[in-house]
Every structure is written in C-alpha cells, then in structure tokens.
C-alpha cells in the first residue's frame, strides 16, 4: 500500500510541476519574442532609409519610397524627451509625396502643423513618416550637431552610411521584390 501512496504523490507532484512549468515557459517564450521584435525594429536591416539636410534654418529630409508609395504624414519629435515638435499631412508636390520633404514649410503641405520651428533644434531630431496606404512608414533619429558638422554636398542628404542622393536612398529599398510590397 505504501508504494501505491508514494506513486500517487509522485503523480501529483509531476502534475503540479507541469502546471507551473508550462505557463512559465509560455511567459519566457513571449518575452523572448517581444525582445526580438524590439531589437529587430530598432536595428533595421537597411539603416539609412531616411536622410537629412540642415541648411541654416531649413531642415529637409528624404525618406526612401518605392515608385507606387506616397508619404501621407511626417512627425518630428525631440529625441531626448520624446515630445512632439511638429507634424504635417498630405505633401502637395510629387517630390514631397515621394519622401523629399522640407520640415516647417507650411506651403508644402495640405495640412501643415505649426510653422514656428524649435529654436534651437533639439539635440536629437526623431523623424517618423506614415505612408498614404497606412501600411508602411519609417523614420530615423538624427544628432543635429553631427548633421550640421557633416558638410553634406548640394543635392545630397546625410545618412548613417554617409551622404547619399535621393535616388541612392530610394535604391536602398527592394521595390517589386517578393520580400517587399510596393503597392
């Protein structure tokens, strides 16, 4: 009889261990997936998909786009405090819709944000874009002192990979490839 009682205790103990271990493993797996997602989003495969120019008080950006994509909204945040600094919607020009945008230029957008530019610019300028299809977007964070000191040639934008033309920035995308929807 003692072996039967002892076997019952082992069975209950195994059941309790299983009931505790399965949820713990599920939580650890979910946490691992979340950490991987955060890492993958903060360390893109193609860095430099947004370039920037700072010419005096004029701040211009170029976001990589495929031919069939259009930018709908641009938002600018202070990268240190994460406070919104400026935003606008619906660029008016074909160049603006293709990601070549001048920030704080009210006449360049159907729905501009406040025209007054932060003076001085935040140390870290965080730029986020939303595409017109609502499915895509992108952005980057820029150290304004580094960009100002870079002496970017005319017709080019500063990126983490060095100065690039608008065409070179667009060329970083794999438009039309099976891995990228360009609709």
LINRAUR-V607283 format. One record per pair of residues at least 12 apart in sequence whose C-alpha atoms are under 6 Angstrom apart, sorted by the first residue. I is the first residue (numbers start at 1). GAP is how many residues later the second one is. Records with the same first field share a line. If there is no record, write none. Layout:
BEGIN
I: GAP  GAP
END
This chain:
BEGIN
48: 111  112
49: 14  15
50: 12  13
51: 106  107  108
52: 105  106
53: 104
59: 43  44
60: 41  42  43
61: 39  40
62: 37  38
63: 36
64: 105  106
65: 33  105
66: 109  116
68: 115
70: 27  28  61  62
71: 26  28  60  61
72: 17  18  58  59  60
73: 15  16  56  57
74: 13  14  54  55
75: 12  52  53
76: 50  51
77: 49
78: 44  47
79: 45  46  47
87: 26
88: 23  24  25
89: 22
90: 19  20
91: 17  18
92: 16  17
123: 20  21
124: 18  19
125: 16  17
126: 14  15
127: 12  13
END
